[in-house]
Amino acid sequence: MSMQDNMLRFAMILTANKDDAEDLLQDTTLKALDNYKKYIDNTNFKGWVLTIMRNIFINNYRKIVRNQTVIDQTGNFYHLNLPQGSGLDTPEGAFTIKEINNAITSLTNELKLPFSMYVSGYKYNEISENLNLPLGTIKSRIFLARQELQFFLKDMR
């Protein structure tokens, strides 16, 4: 129990989150108490306990990564796995380039120019310098353009 402070500091280094560190500390303490018979006398107890903690952390991390891995079960490798409900998995769910271009051309020049530059790959600060406008104005206009496009394309359905 005297090592709890050291263990908590090490857990914070591993997890970078106070709640996760406390959970890891608790798991480590339980595992060390369950396996106290495996501890060999005259060895570094602190090293033994911190190794248990590190191994628990690694095992939990691997479990999380494994659970988040998506495996492609399709027989044809040219299929694109899209999340369910994306709207792009059906022909009627996808917008044509013509529809999107019509929506963009319907924007006012005030919104169309910064948005088009942003889509072309310019960074916010580059657009700001080219148009000689404040950075906040550029971000706002791009945001407003996105909102108008979403509204316009939603109405097309």
N, C-alpha and C positions, 0 to 999 in steps of 0.2 A: 504494500500500500504506500510505502514511502517513495516509490518511483512514479506515482501517478502524475506528478507535475512534468517530469521528463518525458513520460509516455505521451502526455497530452501535447507537449511541444512538438514531438516527433510526428504525431498524428496530424497536427496542424500543417506541418511541412508537407506531408503526403497529400492531404485532402484540400487544403486551402479554404476550408469551410468549418466553422465552429461546430455546427450540429453534426456534420459527418465525422469530424474528429472525435467528438464525444461518443458517437456510436462505435467508431473503430476502437476507441479506448475500452469501451465496455466489452466488445467482442473479444478483444485481446486478453482482457483480465479473465473472462470466463474460460477462454481456451487455455490460458496458462494454469488456472486453478484445476481444470479438468485433467491436464497432462502433467501435473507436478511430479508424478512418479518418473517421468521421462527425463527430468532434469538431472544432470550428472553433477555431483558435488565437486567443489573446487574448480568450477568453470565460471565464466563471466555470466552472471545471472542477468545483468542489464542487457547484454548482447543477445542472450537467449530470448528474452521477452520482446525486444525490439525486432528481432528476426521474425518472431511469430506475428507481430503487428504488420511488418512489411509484407509477409506472405499472405495474410488475410486481405490486405489492401490490394495486392496484385490479383488475387483470385476474384475478388469482388469486381475489380475493373475489367478483367477478362470476361466475367459473366455478363456485365452490362454491354460490352462490345459485341459479344456473341448474340445477345438478345436483340440488338439493334441492327444486325446484319440481315439484309434482304437477299434472298436467293431467287434467281430467275428460274422459274419452273416451266417456261414456255418451250415448246419443241422447236420453234423457229427462232433463230438467233437474231433475225432482223427486226423483231418486235421491240418496241420501246416500252419498258415497264413504267407506267405513270401511276401516280397515286389515285386511288378510287375517288371519283367525284371531281376530277380535275376539269371535266368538260371537254377534254381533247381526245378522249378515247372513242368518240363517235363522230362521224362526218358532220352531223348537224351541230355538234358542239364546238367545232373549230371555226374560227373566222378566216375568211380568205384574205389574202394580201390586199385585194382591191377594197374590201370593206374597211380594213385598217387604214389604208391610205386615204380613203374618203373621209374617215373620221379625223385623221390628222389635218387634212386640208380644210376641214370645217372650223378648225381652231383659229382664233384671231392671231395676227402676226406677232402680237405681244407675247403670246404663249407658244406659238408654233416654232419660232426661231430658236429659243433656248431649248425646247424639248427636242427638236430635230438634231441640234448639236449634241445634246446629251446622249441621244440614241446612237449617234454616229461615233461615240466614244470619247468625246471631250469631257474633261473633268469640270466640276463646278467652277473652280477658280479660273480655268482657261476660258470658259464661257463668259465669266464675269469680266475678264480682261478684254476679250474680243468685243463684247457689246458695251463695254465701259459702263457697267451697272454694278451696284453693290452685290456681294455674294449672297446675302439674305434674300434679295429680290429675285435672283436667279433660282435659288432653291424653292422659293415660294411659287414662282411661275411654273416651274417644272411639276411641282406638286399639284397645282391647279390644273395643268394640262392633263395630268394623269386622271384626275377626278372627272374632268369633262369627257375624256375618252371612254372611261368606264361607263359613265352615264349614257353617252351616245351609243356605244356598242351594246349596252344592255337593252336600250330601246329598240335596237334593230331586230331583236328577237321577237 
